[in-house]
Amino acid sequence: VAFIAICALASCKHIESKVADKDFLTKQKFVLEILQHVYQNDVFVTKYDQTFSNYKPWEHVGDFNQVDQVKEFFELWQHKPLHDDEVFSPVYERHVEYYKGLTKVFYNAKDWNVFTHVVYWARVHVNKHLFVYAFTAASLQRPDLQGVVLPAVYEILPWYFFDADAVEVAKQHGAHGFHGVKKLDNIYNVVVKTNYSNVYGNVNYDHTLAYFLEDVGLNAFYYYYNVDYPQWSHGPASHELSKDRRGELYLYLHCHFLARYH
């Protein structure tokens, strides 16, 4: 046993760690702020100076790579903008053009200053669901954001991952000022219980698999997979995004999903 332990210890690889510098922490702070309370501009806009609110990216297309792609999005946007009064879907054909275009705008920003300004503009003016999708897709691909941690998507858009009853209970706690809830480390902690095995009864055949189909972690994983490898991207050959593992990974992943479903 001792010999095996020594061999195992000898085979361990040393993984070098890197201490986050000020530049990295600035980027991490920006990402967390820009995705906080995405539907509440009044909470957000006070944190940035006038240069952000005055920025009009279509007047500065020279600040971007792949200028033709950037111009294409802003021509689309100025012709027919997509605001919060319209429900966004990343698989709706017309909305795909907005998703693809805005992702390319974020991805092609030449430097961090341009990136933060165009992201701020989109955060204020663009459909928020579209914004979250495009920002996530570009952040996963941009070299200057590698290692920066994004907030979990089910914290940004919880109503897409939790059932309506759970979201309603959470809203009620907030509306009543968390009355009767004790703070832990100066934070209100509320456990909202839900039972996916028998919420509304067996309303259909698939409901018996609710523990699998409604799994928050699994659905979040599938969201990030689709954002990391968007269906509209053709990879580096078309100067779009930097990742190009497509067909093989797609089949492998869905074979596993179907095996567990059946």
N, C-alpha and C positions, 0 to 999 in steps of 0.2 A: 504493500500500500504506500509506504514511504517513497519507494522508487518511482511508482506511478505519479505521485504528487510532485516529486522533483522534476520528472520529465515534463509534466504539464506546466510547471512553473517556467521551465526553460523554454518551452515553446510559445509562451505568451509574448505577444508583440507590444512594444512600447508605442503608445499613441501620443504624439506630441499635442499639447494643448496650446491655445493662443489666447492671451489676455485681451479682452476687448478694449480698443483704444477709443479716444474721444470721437473720432470720425464715425466709427461703427455705432457707438451709443447714440450719436445724433440721428443716424438713420433709423435705428431701432425705435427711438422716441417718436420720430415723425410717423413711422408706420402705425404705431399704437394710437397716436392721436388722430390720424386721418381716418381710421376705421372705427373710432369710438362714436357712438350715437349717430350713426350715418343718416338717420332721418331727422336729425335736430340741428339744423344749420345755426340756430341761435346760440347753441352751446359751443359750436366749433369756430365760428369766424373771428372771434375776439383774440385768438391766439397768434395771428399772423399780421404782418404790417401791410401797408397800403399797396406795396408793389405786387402782392399776391392778388388782391381784389381787383386791381387795375389791369392785370395781365390778360391779354387776348392772344392765345397761341397761334391763331391763323395769321396774325400780323408778324410772326417770328418763325416762319417755317424754316428759315436758314439755321435755326437752332436744333434741327432734327436730322437724323440720317434718313435715307429712303424718303426724300421729300415728296415724291409722287404719291406714296402711300398715305402720308400725312395730309396732303392736300385733298386726296380723295375722301377722307373721313370728314374734313371740315366742310367740303362742298355738300356732302350728304347731310351733315348736321344743320347747316344754315338753310338748306332747302326744306328739311322736315325734322326738327329736333325731337328727341325722345325724352319726355319729362316724366315726373313721378305720377302723373295722372293716367299713365298707361302701364299695364302689367307687362313686365319684361319676361321673355322666355328665351333661353340660349339655343333652343331648337326650333324656334319659329323663324322661317326663312328670312323675313324682312328684318327681324331683330339681329340675326346672325351678322349682317353687314355692319351694324353698329358695334356689336361685340368685337368683331374682327378688327374694325377700323380703330376703335379706341385702344385696344390692346397694342396695336402697332404704333399708335401715337406715343403711348407710355414707353414702350420698348425702345423706340428710336430716339428718345430724348438724348442729346449728346453728352450731357453731364448732369450731376446731381442737382444743381441749381435749376436747370431747365425742367428736370423731372418733377421736382417739388412744386414748381409753379404751375405746370400743366395739370398735375394731379389735383392741386388745390382748385383750379378752374373747374375740372370735371366733378370734383366732390360737391361743389356748390350748384352747378348748372345741369348736370346730367342725371338721368334716371338712376336712383341709388342702387338698385339691384344690378343694373348694367355696370355701374361704377365698381361695385365689389368684385364682380366677375372679371372685368378687364384689369383692374388693379392687381388682383391675385395672380392672373395669368402672366402679366408682365413682370411682377415681382419674382415669380419663380424662375424666370428666364434671364433677367438682367444680371450681368456679372457683378455690379456694385451692390447688389442686395443679397448675395449668397451668404447664408448664415444668419440673416435677420429673420426673426421668428414672427410669423403672422398670427394674429388672434384666431382662435378656432372659429370656423365659419358658423357653427351652431350657436356661438355667442354673438356674432354679428347679426345673423338672420335666424333667430331661434324658431320663428313660426314655421319655417320649412322643415324642421327636424323634430319638433315636439308636438304632441297633439294639442288641440285647441283648449281642452280643459286645463292642462298643465300651464299653458301660457296665460290663461285667464286668471288662475290662482296667483301666479307671479305678479300680474298686473294689479290685482286687488291688494296684495301686500304693499306694493309701491304706492298705490293711491291712498292707502291708509297710513302712510308714513311708517310702515313696519311696526305698527302698534303691537306691543307685547313680545316683540322679537329681541332677543339679547344680542349684543355685539360680541364678536370674537376677533381680537386683534383690530378693533375699531372698524370692523366690517360686519354688516348684517348678513347672517347666514340662514337661509331658509331651505328646507328640504321639501320639495314638491313631489309627493308620491304619485305614481301612475302604474297601471297594471295593463300591459299590452296584451296579455293573454285573455282578458275578458273585460274590455272597456265597454263595448257596445254589443257584446254577444257575438256569436258567429254569424256575422252579416253576410259573409260569402265564403267560398271555399278557401281562398287565400288567407283568410283571417287566422286560421290555425297556425300560420307561419309568421304571425305578427312579431314574435320575438326575434325573428331574423330580418324580415322586411322593414321593420320599424327601428332597427338597431341604430342608434345615433352615431356610434363610431363607424359602423360599416357604411352608412350613407354619407358621412363626412369623407371617408376614404374615397368613395366613388366620385364625390364632387371634386376632390383634389386631383384624382386621376384624369377626369374629363377636362379640368382646367389646365393641367400640366401638359396634356396631349390633346389640344382642341381639335375637333373634327375638321375644322376649316383650314388648319395649317398644313402646308406642304413641306415644312422643314427648311433647312439652310439653303437648299437649291433655289428657292424662290425668295430668299432674303426676308423670311418672315420671322420664325422663331428658331432657337438654337438646338432644339431636340427633335430627333427624327426617328425614334423607335416607334413604329406604328402598328402594322398589321399583326406581326407575331405577338406582341404584347397584348394587343386587343383580344385576339383569340384565346391566349393563355388565361387572361383575367376572366373573361366571360365563361370559359369552360369551367373554371372554379366556382363562379357564381351559380351556374346552372346545376352543377353537381350537388351543391349544398341545397339548392331550391328543391330539386327532385328527390 
